[in-house]
Amino acid sequence: PTRRSSDLVPAGIAWIGAAAGNVWVLHGVGMRDRVRLRRSFEHYLDPRIIQNLIEDENQPEFGGENREISALFTDVAGFTAFSEAMPPSQVAALLHDYFDGVTSAVMECGGLISDFLGDGLLALFGAPQPQNDHTDRAVSAALRIDAFASRFRAEQQELGIKWGATRIGIHSGMAMVGNIGTTNRLKYGAIGDVLNTASRVEGLNKRIGTRIAISGDTVARCTQHHFWPMGDFVLMGRKAALSVFTPLTPAQLADDDGVKRYEVACEALRNGAPKAAAYFQALRRDYPDDPCIAFHCTRLAAGETGFEIIMSEK
């Protein structure tokens, strides 16, 4: 039997609360009902995806297109141990406020929130619409996230809540973007090694002591930001080294002498020059809080050489 469009609205709203990945409800409803559904869906789906679905005359189908994107992962340090010591309702309330700020930073830069992963999230740049500047957008989002997360952490610590630092990783490359999942349950997202590599790059922050790590593939395509090299990392299970960088803050960028000294020290380390250790030790005296300088000083003191670091764990 034929169903009236108004009959679909309660079912559609109920479905939204259960699973926002399936999007067939948007098809075949009247204009007024579409407006009502749009307002509900916007809590679960990016408005750009909603608009694409409304404009499409056909139901969504599995598949997509190969496209270059930038993937951004975030993670809160020590969250598992932190959350186990707190009532779930309090953890949920904190995550709500935290994600509100993080997702705002992503969307202000034109990113797409693809997934929430416990205390972390995955954001895509260059999807659903292509963006020629997706790498710069991703880095801008990382800097905004870092600024918000640092404020959020300080506010929580003032309240006696030991919220951890937010770590961010970005990598760029080709991926299939579009509707993924099963015949009966689709969601818009991406598939490809670019996602796995971005996650691994995010994990390098823990080893180095930084909060933002960005692959050389992303840095090479950026035109609006400046970076410090952190090392050439051979990720576990990989053969080729991946150059990894961290963005320079405005204060670091203004310190031209410090930037040049760090570049000289890195080049000496890369070439195996004996003076590399002395260069980094001098930098550490002048910049004791810089994690990249401390990281290489520790490596050199332990007898490591060169700029390539082989990872024995993910």
C-alpha positions as CSV (number, residue, x, y, z in Angstrom):
1,P,0.0,0.0,0.0
2,T,1.0,3.6,-0.6
3,R,2.2,5.4,2.5
4,R,1.7,9.1,3.0
5,S,4.9,11.2,3.5
6,S,3.6,12.3,6.9
7,D,3.5,8.7,8.0
8,L,7.3,8.4,7.4
9,V,8.3,11.2,9.8
10,P,7.8,9.4,13.2
11,A,9.6,6.3,11.8
12,G,12.3,8.4,10.4
13,I,12.9,10.3,13.6
14,A,12.9,7.0,15.6
15,W,15.4,5.6,13.1
16,I,17.7,8.6,13.5
17,G,18.0,7.9,17.2
18,A,18.9,4.3,16.6
19,A,21.3,4.5,13.7
20,A,22.2,7.6,11.6
21,G,24.2,5.6,9.1
22,N,21.1,4.5,7.0
23,V,19.8,7.4,5.0
24,W,16.8,6.1,3.0
25,V,14.2,8.1,5.0
26,L,15.2,11.3,3.3
27,H,13.8,10.0,0.0
28,G,10.1,10.3,-0.9
29,V,8.9,12.7,1.8
30,G,7.2,16.1,1.3
31,M,8.9,19.5,1.5
32,R,7.6,20.4,5.0
33,D,8.5,16.9,6.3
34,R,11.9,17.2,4.7
35,V,12.6,20.4,6.7
36,R,11.6,18.7,9.9
37,L,13.8,15.6,9.1
38,R,16.7,17.9,8.1
39,R,16.6,19.5,11.6
40,S,16.7,16.1,13.2
41,F,19.4,14.7,10.9
42,E,21.7,17.7,11.5
43,H,22.5,16.3,15.0
44,Y,23.8,13.1,13.3
45,L,25.0,13.9,9.8
46,D,26.9,16.7,8.2
47,P,24.6,19.2,6.5
48,R,26.4,18.8,3.2
49,I,25.6,15.1,3.1
50,I,22.0,15.8,4.0
51,Q,21.8,18.2,1.1
52,N,23.4,15.7,-1.3
53,L,20.9,13.1,-0.3
54,I,17.9,15.4,-0.7
55,E,19.0,16.5,-4.1
56,D,19.7,12.9,-5.3
57,E,16.7,11.3,-7.0
58,N,18.0,7.8,-6.2
59,Q,18.5,5.9,-3.0
60,P,22.1,5.8,-1.7
61,E,24.1,2.9,-3.1
62,F,27.4,1.3,-1.9
63,G,30.5,2.7,-3.6
64,G,32.2,6.0,-4.2
65,E,35.2,7.5,-6.0
66,N,38.9,7.5,-5.5
67,R,40.0,10.9,-4.3
68,E,42.9,12.6,-2.5
69,I,41.9,13.5,1.0
70,S,43.5,14.4,4.4
71,A,42.5,12.3,7.4
72,L,42.8,13.7,10.9
73,F,42.7,11.5,14.1
74,T,42.5,12.7,17.7
75,D,43.1,10.9,20.9
76,V,43.0,11.9,24.6
77,A,46.1,10.8,26.5
78,G,45.3,8.5,29.4
79,F,41.6,8.5,28.8
80,T,41.0,4.8,29.6
81,A,42.4,4.9,33.1
82,F,40.9,8.3,33.7
83,S,37.4,7.2,32.7
84,E,37.5,4.0,34.8
85,A,37.8,6.1,37.9
86,M,34.8,8.3,37.2
87,P,31.0,7.6,37.0
88,P,29.9,7.0,33.4
89,S,27.4,9.9,33.5
90,Q,30.2,12.3,34.4
91,V,32.5,11.0,31.7
92,A,29.7,11.3,29.1
93,A,29.0,14.9,30.2
94,L,32.7,15.8,29.9
95,L,33.0,14.1,26.4
96,H,29.9,16.1,25.3
97,D,31.5,19.4,26.2
98,Y,34.9,18.3,24.8
99,F,33.5,17.0,21.5
100,D,31.4,20.1,21.1
101,G,34.6,22.2,20.9
102,V,36.6,19.8,18.8
103,T,33.9,19.2,16.2
104,S,33.4,23.0,15.9
105,A,37.1,23.4,15.2
106,V,36.8,20.8,12.4
107,M,33.7,22.1,10.8
108,E,34.9,25.7,10.9
109,C,37.7,24.5,8.6
110,G,35.4,22.7,6.3
111,G,36.1,19.2,7.6
112,L,33.7,16.3,7.8
113,I,33.3,14.4,11.1
114,S,33.5,10.8,9.9
115,D,33.5,8.8,13.2
116,F,33.7,9.2,17.0
117,L,36.1,6.6,18.4
118,G,35.6,6.6,22.2
119,D,37.5,9.7,23.3
120,G,38.8,10.3,19.8
121,L,37.4,11.2,16.4
122,L,38.2,10.9,12.7
123,A,37.7,13.9,10.5
124,L,38.1,14.0,6.7
125,F,39.1,17.0,4.5
126,G,38.4,16.9,0.8
127,A,35.1,15.1,1.3
128,P,32.2,15.0,0.6
129,Q,33.1,17.9,-1.8
130,P,36.6,18.1,-3.2
131,Q,38.8,20.8,-1.6
132,N,42.0,21.8,-3.4
133,D,43.4,23.1,0.0
134,H,42.4,20.0,2.1
135,T,45.9,19.7,3.6
136,D,46.0,23.3,4.8
137,R,42.4,23.0,6.1
138,A,43.4,19.9,8.1
139,V,46.4,21.6,9.6
140,S,44.3,24.7,10.5
141,A,41.8,22.4,12.2
142,A,44.5,20.7,14.1
143,L,45.8,24.0,15.4
144,R,42.2,25.0,16.4
145,I,41.6,21.7,18.1
146,D,44.9,22.0,20.0
147,A,44.1,25.5,21.2
148,F,40.6,24.5,22.4
149,A,41.8,21.2,23.9
150,S,44.5,23.0,25.9
151,R,42.0,25.5,27.3
152,F,39.6,22.7,28.1
153,R,42.3,20.6,29.9
154,A,43.3,23.7,31.9
155,E,39.7,24.3,32.9
156,Q,39.2,20.7,34.0
157,Q,42.4,20.6,36.0
158,E,41.3,23.7,37.9
159,L,38.3,21.7,38.9
160,G,40.5,18.8,40.0
161,I,39.7,16.7,36.9
162,K,42.9,15.1,35.4
163,W,41.9,15.4,31.7
164,G,44.7,14.4,29.4
165,A,46.3,16.2,26.5
166,T,44.8,15.8,23.1
167,R,47.1,14.2,20.5
168,I,46.4,14.8,16.8
169,G,47.7,13.1,13.7
170,I,47.2,14.0,10.0
171,H,48.1,12.1,6.8
172,S,47.1,12.8,3.2
173,G,46.6,10.3,0.3
174,M,44.2,8.6,-2.0
175,A,41.1,6.9,-0.6
176,M,37.7,5.7,-1.7
177,V,35.2,8.1,-0.4
178,G,31.4,7.5,-0.5
179,N,28.8,5.2,0.9
180,I,30.4,2.3,2.7
181,G,28.9,-0.5,4.8
182,T,26.4,-3.2,3.8
183,T,23.4,-3.4,1.5
184,N,21.0,-2.5,4.4
185,R,23.2,-0.2,6.4
186,L,25.3,2.5,4.7
187,K,27.2,5.5,5.9
188,Y,29.3,8.1,4.2
189,G,33.0,7.6,4.9
190,A,36.4,6.7,3.5
191,I,38.4,3.5,2.9
192,G,42.1,3.4,2.3
193,D,45.5,3.1,3.8
194,V,45.5,6.9,4.3
195,L,43.3,6.3,7.4
196,N,45.5,3.7,9.0
197,T,48.6,5.8,8.4
198,A,47.0,8.9,9.9
199,S,46.1,6.9,13.0
200,R,49.7,5.6,13.2
201,V,51.0,9.2,12.8
202,E,48.8,10.3,15.7
203,G,50.4,7.6,17.8
204,L,53.9,9.0,17.2
205,N,53.0,11.9,19.5
206,K,53.2,9.6,22.5
207,R,56.8,8.6,21.5
208,I,58.0,12.1,20.7
209,G,56.1,14.1,23.4
210,T,54.3,16.3,20.9
211,R,50.6,17.0,20.5
212,I,50.4,17.4,16.7
213,A,52.2,15.1,14.2
214,I,51.8,15.5,10.5
215,S,53.1,13.3,7.7
216,G,55.4,14.6,5.0
217,D,52.8,13.8,2.4
218,T,50.5,16.4,4.0
219,V,53.3,19.0,4.6
220,A,54.4,18.8,0.9
221,R,51.0,20.0,-0.2
222,C,50.6,22.8,2.4
223,T,51.1,26.4,1.4
224,Q,49.8,28.3,4.4
225,H,51.7,26.7,7.3
226,H,55.3,26.2,8.5
227,F,56.7,23.1,10.2
228,W,59.5,21.6,12.1
229,P,60.8,18.1,11.1
230,M,60.6,15.6,13.9
231,G,62.2,12.6,12.2
232,D,61.8,9.9,9.5
233,F,59.8,7.1,11.1
234,V,59.7,3.5,9.8
235,L,56.3,2.5,11.1
236,M,55.9,-1.0,12.4
237,G,55.2,-3.4,9.4
238,R,56.4,-0.9,6.9
239,K,59.8,-0.7,5.0
240,A,59.9,2.9,3.8
241,A,60.4,5.8,6.3
242,L,57.7,8.4,6.6
243,S,58.8,12.0,7.3
244,V,56.9,13.5,10.2
245,F,56.6,17.1,11.1
246,T,54.9,19.4,13.7
247,P,53.5,22.8,12.9
248,L,55.3,25.9,14.2
249,T,53.5,28.1,16.6
250,P,53.4,31.8,16.0
251,A,56.0,32.3,18.8
252,Q,58.3,29.7,17.2
253,L,57.9,31.2,13.8
254,A,58.8,34.6,15.2
255,D,62.0,33.2,16.7
256,D,64.0,33.1,13.4
257,D,67.3,32.3,15.2
258,G,65.8,29.3,17.0
259,V,64.2,27.9,13.8
260,K,67.5,28.1,11.9
261,R,69.4,26.5,14.8
262,Y,67.0,23.6,14.9
263,E,67.2,23.1,11.1
264,V,71.0,23.1,11.3
265,A,70.9,20.5,14.2
266,C,68.5,18.3,12.3
267,E,70.7,18.4,9.2
268,A,73.7,17.5,11.2
269,L,71.8,14.6,12.7
270,R,70.6,13.5,9.3
271,N,74.2,13.5,8.0
272,G,75.6,11.8,11.0
273,A,77.8,14.8,11.9
274,P,79.5,14.5,15.4
275,K,78.4,18.0,16.2
276,A,74.7,17.0,16.2
277,A,74.7,16.2,19.9
278,A,76.2,19.5,20.8
279,Y,73.8,21.4,18.7
280,F,70.8,19.7,20.3
281,Q,72.2,20.1,23.8
282,A,72.6,23.8,23.3
283,L,69.1,24.1,21.9
284,R,67.7,22.2,25.0
285,R,69.4,24.7,27.3
286,D,67.7,27.5,25.5
287,Y,64.4,25.7,24.8
288,P,63.9,23.2,27.7
289,D,60.2,22.7,27.1
290,D,60.4,21.9,23.4
291,P,59.4,18.2,23.0
292,C,61.2,17.7,19.6
293,I,64.5,19.0,21.0
294,A,64.1,16.9,24.1
295,F,63.3,13.8,22.0
296,H,66.4,14.0,19.9
297,C,68.6,14.8,22.9
298,T,67.3,11.7,24.6
299,R,68.0,9.6,21.5
300,L,71.5,10.9,21.1
301,A,72.3,10.3,24.8
302,A,71.1,6.7,24.4
303,G,73.6,6.2,21.6
304,E,71.2,6.5,18.7
305,T,72.3,8.2,15.5
306,G,70.7,9.5,12.3
307,F,67.3,11.0,11.6
308,E,65.6,7.7,11.0
309,I,63.7,6.1,13.8
310,I,62.5,2.5,13.5
311,M,59.3,1.9,15.5
312,S,58.9,-1.4,17.3
313,E,55.3,-0.8,18.3
314,K,52.3,0.9,16.8
